[in-house]
Amino acid sequence: ALPISNQVVVQTPSGDMQTYQIRTTTTTQGGGATTTSLPQTVLMSSPLSLSSAAAAAANAKTLDPQLKREIRLMKNMEAARECRRKKKEYVKCLENRVAVLENQNRTLIEQLTTLKDLYCHK
């Protein structure tokens, strides 16, 4: 069964409490709106106070397996997004380093050519 509050608090490995808000989709059938029973998206929400977080954490142990799966998938998506961002940053740093080293190499080659010309023509 879904929690009444539509919020789930999950403790991260670092000990922080993360709060997720569960949204359900509304579909129209025969002119009337009905709310589906399975959660469709899980959104990050602002942290709760410690007392309500503890109460919600106790509630999290009895969550529906489908809800646990949705939360796990959302955490995985967030982790993947952060990983892609870090990878982009790393690649950008490498590209900058390559550009600096290419300039340095070009300068050294020019200096070598100048010194060769200077000492070979004497």
C-alpha positions in Angstrom: 0.0 0.0 0.0 1.1 3.6 -0.7 2.0 5.9 2.2 -0.7 8.4 3.0 1.6 11.4 2.9 2.9 10.6 -0.7 6.4 11.3 0.7 9.1 8.8 1.3 12.3 9.4 3.3 15.3 7.3 2.5 18.6 7.3 4.4 21.6 7.5 2.1 24.8 5.5 2.8 26.4 8.7 4.2 23.6 9.0 6.8 21.8 11.9 5.2 18.0 11.7 4.9 16.6 12.2 1.4 12.9 13.0 0.9 11.1 11.9 -2.2 7.6 12.9 -3.3 5.5 10.3 -5.1 3.3 11.5 -8.0 0.6 9.5 -9.6 -0.8 10.2 -13.1 -4.4 11.1 -13.7 -6.1 9.4 -16.6 -9.6 10.0 -18.0 -11.8 7.0 -18.5 -15.4 7.5 -19.7 -15.3 11.2 -19.0 -14.2 10.9 -15.3 -10.7 11.3 -14.0 -9.2 8.4 -12.1 -5.8 8.2 -10.3 -3.7 5.2 -11.1 -2.6 3.1 -8.1 1.1 2.8 -9.1 3.6 5.7 -8.7 4.7 7.1 -12.0 7.4 9.5 -10.9 9.4 10.2 -7.8 10.6 13.8 -7.2 13.2 15.1 -4.9 11.7 17.3 -2.3 13.0 19.6 0.4 14.4 17.8 3.5 12.0 17.2 6.4 12.6 17.8 10.0 14.4 15.1 11.9 11.4 13.9 13.8 9.2 13.5 10.8 12.1 12.0 8.9 12.5 9.3 11.5 8.8 8.6 11.4 8.9 8.4 7.6 12.0 6.2 7.7 10.1 3.7 9.8 7.3 3.8 7.3 9.8 3.2 4.4 10.6 -0.3 5.7 7.0 -1.4 5.0 6.9 0.1 1.5 5.5 -1.6 -1.6 8.2 -3.3 -3.6 7.1 -1.4 -6.7 7.6 1.9 -4.8 11.0 0.8 -3.6 11.9 0.0 -7.2 10.7 3.4 -8.4 12.8 5.1 -5.7 15.9 3.0 -6.6 15.5 3.8 -10.2 15.2 7.5 -9.5 18.3 7.4 -7.3 20.1 5.6 -10.1 19.0 8.2 -12.6 20.4 11.0 -10.3 23.6 9.1 -9.9 24.0 8.5 -13.6 23.3 12.2 -14.3 26.0 13.2 -11.8 28.4 10.7 -13.4 27.8 12.1 -16.9 28.3 15.7 -15.6 31.6 14.7 -13.9 32.8 12.9 -17.0 32.0 16.0 -19.2 34.0 18.1 -16.7 36.9 15.6 -16.8 37.0 15.5 -20.6 36.9 19.3 -20.8 39.9 19.4 -18.4 41.7 16.9 -20.6 41.0 18.9 -23.7 42.3 22.1 -22.1 45.5 20.2 -21.0 46.0 18.9 -24.6 45.6 22.5 -25.9 48.2 23.8 -23.4 50.6 21.0 -24.2 50.2 21.4 -27.9 51.1 25.1 -27.5 54.0 24.3 -25.3 55.2 21.7 -27.9 54.9 24.2 -30.7 56.9 26.8 -28.8 59.6 24.3 -28.0 59.9 23.2 -31.6 60.2 26.9 -32.7 62.9 27.4 -30.1 64.8 24.3 -31.3 64.5 25.4 -34.9 65.8 28.9 -34.0 68.7 27.5 -32.0 69.6 25.0 -34.8 69.6 27.8 -37.4 71.8 30.0 -35.1 74.4 27.4 -34.3 74.5 25.4 -37.6 75.2 28.4 -39.8 78.3 29.6 -37.9 
